[in-house]
Amino acid sequence: MSSISEQFGREDWSRHTPKEKARRFGVFAVCALAVFWALGSIEIIWAWVWDSPSQMADLFGRMYPPDASNLGSILRVLWETVNIATFATALAVIVSLPVAYIAAQNTTPNRGTLWLGRLILVSSRSVNTIIWALLFVAIFGPGIVAGVVAIMFRSIGFIGKLLGEAIEEIDTRPVEALEATGASRFKVIAYAIVPQVMPTFWAVAILRWDINLRESTVLGLVGAGGIGIILQGAIDTFNWPEAATVLLAILALVVLGEIVSAFLRRRIL
């Protein structure tokens, strides 16, 4: 019995044509040049890079053993961090609902509102949480209010974009059926659109809360409340044992947040 190569000729099979290989090589070459150019333009002090392992070992040595004498204050501010993330997520969900509605092509009233909604989403996502926090600390002063508003503004773009995409992907037949019966716009939204996007709504809200829990741990570095305030104070005073305790508390909070979000996803979804 002849082999396949004998039946169809003895040409060697290749996954890519010579033209495709040349194009792939060109893309890799351009990427490599871009990386080398970036490394050359940022002026890395390589002596510090090679010395970093010994510096890390020295720093971790100073952190051990962790100092738990201030554990009560750490736990109190840690709970404040949870509150910042929770309140900010709740406010962001409320604000992002109308933004998602006008940012979806199949529900927006007109082209002007479509671009307005998308401008809000892009503006929210293009500014980092720390930058929002710096801005609102200047407006509201140091404290958790600035932190809540900063997290909320950052979250609107994330939640609104995913909800808007979910609205655009809904089955239009229930919407058309209700509109054919003369139902009001409110009833169309309540009975044809909302039931279809509710799974996405809960999934996105839980995911964003989990993300906000992580982001709220660094708000204190710029005076916007949360556990970062104690961490920054410990670093500024070279109190490395207390800094280690704060970092362990943050790690425990993140792990607990992951467990809670996974539990909520299983229960709700």
Helices and strands as residue ranges (DSSP letters): H 4-7, H 18-41, H 46-63, H 71-103, H 111-126, H 129-140, H 144-168, H 172-180, H 185-188, I 189-193, H 194-215, G 216-222, H 228-236, H 240-268
